[in-house]
Amino acid sequence: MFADVIVDITNEEVDKLFEYSFSDCRIQVGSRVVVPFGNKVIEGIVIGLKENSVYPPEKIKPILRVLEQKPALTKETLDLMNYVCKTCYVTRAGALRLF
């Protein structure tokens, strides 16, 4: 399985989704996770799940761990994040920090 993750960096250059692999069945949309990013390890939020990837499997890094048993954000919160991003011109990570 693969997850689309927003990393907790408020730079406009990284305001996009990053794809990570996982096998932990606890990962859900809205889960806070720890992921490798460059030469660092940072937090992120899962905003989408999918069965397949367009990238070669060897290029996709795995999610290292889930931070909570229950997802931190609901679908409504993620919808509100998208609205705030569009109307207030902030990055996704910046909008998520409000929640």
N, C-alpha and C positions, 0 to 999 in steps of 0.2 A: 504494500500500500504506500501511497505518497500523500504528503500534506503540503499545502500552500501556507507559508509562514510569513508574517510580517515581523521583521527583526526590530528590536528596541533601539533604533538609531534614528534621530530626527533629521538627518541630512537628506536633502531633496534628491541627491544622486542615488540613494539606496531606498527611495520610496517606491518599492515594487515588491512583488511576491517572490519568495525564494522557495524552491522545491526541496523537500527532504524526504527520505524514506523512513519507514517505521514498521515495527511488527507488534508493538504494544497495543493491545486492544482497548486500553484506557484512554487513548488519544481520541478526542472529539473536537468538533468545531468549537472554538472558544477556549480551548485548553492553553494554559501557559506552559511553555516547554523551554528546555535549554538546548541550544544548537551550536555547532561549530560555525564560525563566520570568519573567513580569512584565517589569521593565526590566533584568533581569540575564541572564547566561548561566551555566548551572550544569551539573553532571554528573548523569546518571541511568542507570538500568539498565532495559533492555528486558525486560519479563516476558511479553509476548504480542504476536503479530502477527495482522493480519486484513486482509481484502480491502476491506471496506467500513466506513464510519463512519455513525453516526446524526447527526453534526453536519454543517453545511454546509461544503464544502471550503475556502471562503475564510476560515473561522474557525479552521482548524487550522494551527498553525505547523509548519514543517519541522524535522526533526533537522538540526543544523548539521554534525556530523561524528561519525565512529566513532573511538574512542580506540585500539582494538587490532584486529589482523587476526582473532584468534580470540576467541570469547566468553569473558569473564572468569569467568562463573558457569555451572555445569551445571544441568540440570533437578533433580537431587538437592539441590543447594544451595538452589535456589529453593523446593523442597518443604520443606526444613528451615527456611528463613526463615518460611514460612507457619506451621509448627508453633511456632516460637519466638514469633511474634506472638500466636498464640492462647493459648499456655500461660503466657507471661511478661508479657503485656500491654505490649509495646513497639511502637513504630511500625515500619513496614516498613523505612524508611531506617535506623533504629537497629539493626534486626536485620541488615540487609545490611552494615553497617559491621563486624560481627563477622567477616565473611568477607573 
